[in-house]
Amino acid sequence: MRLPCPYCGDRDAQEFSYRGDAGPRRPEGEDGLFDYVYLRDNPAGPIRELWYHANGCRNWIVVTRDTRTHEVHGSSLARESGA
């Protein structure tokens, strides 16, 4: 699979570290922390994911990818997309 890095262009996915779904936000207190850490959805279809370009520009990016086909629909820097 190839991922489009906003700085480096299309790169092999092995250059990146996968973090997971870009949607969940860490709760302020301890209420909801268990759900945040352990209970995640596993949707079939388009999802926004966080990836770290470890062997490249070292930026966090948000990749929109379809989990059924692995088709990548685009990416942006995490700091610009609110992730």
C-alpha positions in Angstrom: 0.0 0.0 0.0 1.2 3.5 -0.8 0.4 6.6 1.3 0.4 10.2 0.0 2.6 12.3 2.3 1.9 16.0 1.9 5.6 16.7 2.1 7.3 13.7 0.5 4.7 12.5 -2.1 3.6 8.9 -2.5 5.5 6.5 -0.2 5.4 2.9 0.8 3.4 2.2 3.9 6.4 0.6 5.5 7.9 4.1 6.0 5.0 5.0 8.3 3.8 3.9 11.8 0.1 3.4 12.2 -1.7 4.9 15.2 -5.4 4.2 14.4 -8.6 6.0 14.0 -8.2 9.8 14.0 -11.7 10.4 15.4 -11.7 9.6 19.1 -10.6 12.4 21.5 -9.0 11.7 24.9 -11.5 12.5 27.7 -10.5 15.2 30.2 -11.0 13.3 33.4 -11.1 9.6 34.2 -14.7 9.3 33.1 -14.7 7.6 29.7 -11.0 6.7 29.8 -11.7 2.9 29.7 -13.9 3.3 26.7 -11.4 5.6 25.0 -8.5 3.1 25.4 -10.2 -0.3 25.0 -13.5 0.1 23.2 -13.0 1.2 19.6 -15.3 0.8 16.5 -14.0 -1.2 13.6 -16.0 0.3 10.7 -16.1 -1.1 7.2 -15.7 1.8 4.7 -14.0 5.2 4.7 -12.2 6.2 7.8 -9.7 8.9 8.9 -6.5 7.4 10.3 -3.4 8.8 11.9 0.0 7.8 10.5 3.5 8.9 11.5 6.0 9.3 8.7 8.9 7.8 10.8 11.3 7.1 7.9 10.6 10.4 6.1 9.6 13.9 7.1 8.5 12.8 10.7 5.2 14.5 10.4 1.8 13.1 11.6 -0.6 12.8 8.8 -4.3 12.0 8.6 -5.1 9.6 5.8 -8.6 9.0 4.5 -8.7 5.3 3.5 -11.5 2.7 2.7 -10.9 -0.2 5.1 -12.7 -2.6 2.7 -10.5 -1.9 -0.4 -7.5 -0.1 1.1 -8.1 2.6 -1.5 -6.5 5.9 -0.2 -8.7 9.0 -0.9 -6.2 11.6 0.3 -4.1 12.9 3.2 -3.3 16.1 5.1 -1.1 17.1 8.0 -2.6 16.2 11.3 -2.0 19.7 12.7 -4.0 21.2 9.8 -6.9 18.8 10.0 -7.6 19.1 13.7 -6.5 15.6 14.7 
